[in-house]
Structures are given as structure tokens and as C-alpha cells.
Amino acid sequence: MLWFFFGIQGTQEDNVKIALEVKNDEGSEKHRYFKINPYDYMKAERYAEQNNLALLGIYHSHPNQPALPSPDDKQFALPNISYLIISVSGRGVSAPKCWQLDEEQKFQEQIIEILL
């Protein structure tokens, strides 16, 4: 699964308001990697602008892997975008973890709070 999430950007915290599914353009390795078509990314930015929201991040799953950024995640990561990752395995689903690149191009975990 691959989703963009949008919301309100704050000085101390961001509030996610909506998530929209995006097509994984990876081809035959979709179960291991994700790739977002640049056109879909531009559509997401336009959607955010038209709805007075910010494109906050991308949600994806890691089948049978921990909810930690992979080397591939780092290679394609964009600054100021959060990467919400959930680990999925035969034993179930782990708690999601959220990551963002810092100034030194290292992933830092972000604190997330799920409000219903």
C-alpha cells in the first residue's frame, strides 16, 4: 500500500487530515519497493494547494521487515517529507513509525499520536 497524506503544518506538530492512495509505479518488484510517478507527485502538490493543505508525507508498508527506513527509502527520500512506515508480517502488523531526513541526510524518528 502506498498513500500520500495531507494536513496542516504547524511549528511544533503537523496534523494529518486526509490520506489518498497513490499508484506504485515500481513494476514487478512492488512487494519490495515503491516508486511514485513524478506526474502523481505533481498532482498531489496541486491537490494540497487547491485544498489549502500541505503534502506532509508518504505512507508505505514493509512486508516482513521492521518499520525502519531501508537504504532504498533513504536513496529516494525528499527533505521535509515524513515517511510513515508500518511493518506487516505473518504475525500481524506493528505500530507505525514515522521518519524524516535531517540536515545531515540521516533519518530521525518523529513522534506520532493517533487521534480518533
Secondary structure as UniProt FT lines:
FT   STRAND          2..9
FT   STRAND          14..21
FT   TURN            28..32
FT   HELIX           38..50
FT   TURN            51..52
FT   STRAND          54..63
FT   HELIX           71..76
FT   TURN            79..80
FT   STRAND          82..89
FT   TURN            90..91
FT   STRAND          92..93
FT   STRAND          97..101
FT   TURN            103..104
FT   STRAND          107..110
//
